[in-house]
Amino acid sequence: MKNTVIIYLGILLLATMSCKSNQDMVSQMVEEKVLWINSAKLPCSGVGPMSCLQIQEGYEIQEGKWQNFYSNIEGFDYQPGSIYQIKVSIFKLPDPIPADASSLGYKLVEIISQEPDRTLRLTDIWKVIEMGEIKNPMAREKALTMEINVSERRVFGFSGCNTFRGGIAKVTEKELIFGNLASTMMACGEQENKLERLMSDQLSATRNYTIENRNLFLRDEDGKLLMILLKVD
């Protein structure tokens, strides 16, 4: 009888501890959220230089609204090149927590969607082979070129005499709009100035693009062809 009572009390104690543990886990849970995860990590600064996931909340992705995410997501096997929509549970981490760390932890609940980011096809170095009526424009024995980095939303290029750089205001699978472009200020000849003005005007007018084989076609909002570029590598 005595042994039976001891066994019963042991079972009761284990059940109580298990119940308390579950209650503690529930009490630590803060909420669940749905996040978008962008197709590439970007350099960021935490305790030191690192790479951060780019995240958004909401029902739809908004251009220019990506934010650095400095934590890890438990159970999430991130693969660059895809845009994810995931659901995560957020919970409070136990003490002690380092002064420079978040007090919240994240755990994957489910992957809602995973789609390849087709805008990454633009990321490359491109040589201008047609611009308006000009075929294979050259200046100072150099081809006009443009390097596009979609993940970082930036563009850099050589327009005939000067180099230019700037941002990408909008990019989707079909749309491409460049932001303000800044140029170096070297003195150029008449022909070089003509090429630079034309390239600047064509890039400013660009609204849509297509990629066929190794060629990039830039068009204005009415579909008029502005430039054809060839993938360099």
Salt bridges, closest charged atoms under 4 A:
ASP24 OD2 - LYS20 NZ 3.32
GLU31 OE2 - LYS33 NZ 3.94
GLU57 OE2 - LYS33 NZ 3.13
GLU63 OE2 - ARG153 NE 2.89
GLU110 OE2 - LYS87 NZ 3.80
ASP124 OD2 - LYS231 NZ 3.45
GLU130 OE1 - LYS135 NZ 2.94
GLU152 OE1 - ARG154 NE 2.68
GLU173 OE2 - ARG118 NE 2.93
GLU175 OE2 - LYS170 NZ 3.34
GLU192 OE2 - ARG140 NE 2.89
